[in-house]
Amino acid sequence: MTQNTDPASNLAAVRADIAKAATAAGRDPAAVHLVAVSKFHDADTVRAVLNAGHRLFGENRVQEAEEKWPALRADFPDVAVHLIGPLQSNKVKNAVATFDVIETVDRPKIARALAKEFDRAGRRLPCYVQVNTGEEPQKAGVAPGDVDAFVAECRDNLGLDIQGLMCIPPVDEEAALHFALLSEIADRNGLAVKSMGMSADYEKAISLGATHVRVGTAIFGVRPQTA
Ligand SMILES: *Cc1c(COP(=O)(O)O)cnc(C)c1O
């Protein structure tokens, strides 16, 4: 992980690492998308990365994104912002208005609320299903054994545009096992998108098929506050 405090040069270093990891795995570097996780960082810090040409971002709180992104979008209309944090029912409407992709569809209630809001708003966002690969009781996500049925329910009965899966492996376990599991579940459900890998392990995730890596600290430095 880089120690540099300049987000633009950190971004260049992360991009180079991604290209190297993809090439080493025999993959096209263009098939790996970097989601720059800007949570807790202010608009000026984010702007440095936008000015460096980056356009794909992740935020984990609906309210923070609602406050930060409208002004940035006005200057950079081609940005895409992914919701990568937990979604509560009472925030679904705001989330659909604020984000471009919902990465954290994690339970039937939220899937139904999203389907309803997409109909109401006439705006249908691509969605990923969050998988609790470590089956951790305190962590959000669908248990690995329930994903096939949940994806079918979302796609066939609710009409959601489920494009892929995302996971956050347990901190104290070998991440590679979780990345391999997510990849296998995505493949058997015909899902192309695999959102996995963060600052500490994105290269490993790429070697196991990640199409989207979510990288915060390695680009923006240590977050000013934690959740
Ligand atoms: C904060 C966060 C990240 C980025 O983590 P870093 O270790 O700072 O790269 C990735 N994914 C999710 C879901 C997050 O909440």
PDBQT file of the ligand as one rigid body, heavy atoms in Angstrom, charges set to zero:
ROOT
HETATM    1  C1  LIG A 301     -14.497   1.239   2.873  1.00  0.00    +0.000 C 
HETATM    2  C2  LIG A 301     -14.819   0.119   1.941  1.00  0.00    +0.000 A 
HETATM    3  C3  LIG A 301     -13.894  -0.284   0.965  1.00  0.00    +0.000 A 
HETATM    4  C4  LIG A 301     -12.505   0.320   0.812  1.00  0.00    +0.000 C 
HETATM    5  O1  LIG A 301     -11.664  -0.160   1.812  1.00  0.00    +0.000 OA
HETATM    6  P1  LIG A 301     -10.074   0.196   1.816  1.00  0.00    +0.000 P 
HETATM    7  O2  LIG A 301      -9.495  -0.833   2.673  1.00  0.00    +0.000 OA
HETATM    8  O3  LIG A 301      -9.958   1.585   2.346  1.00  0.00    +0.000 OA
HETATM    9  O4  LIG A 301      -9.614   0.104   0.409  1.00  0.00    +0.000 OA
HETATM   10  C5  LIG A 301     -14.276  -1.299   0.102  1.00  0.00    +0.000 A 
HETATM   11  N1  LIG A 301     -15.493  -1.878   0.182  1.00  0.00    +0.000 NA
HETATM   12  C6  LIG A 301     -16.406  -1.514   1.105  1.00  0.00    +0.000 A 
HETATM   13  C7  LIG A 301     -17.726  -2.194   1.131  1.00  0.00    +0.000 C 
HETATM   14  C8  LIG A 301     -16.095  -0.506   2.016  1.00  0.00    +0.000 A 
HETATM   15  O5  LIG A 301     -17.021  -0.155   2.934  1.00  0.00    +0.000 OA
ENDROOT
TORSDOF 0
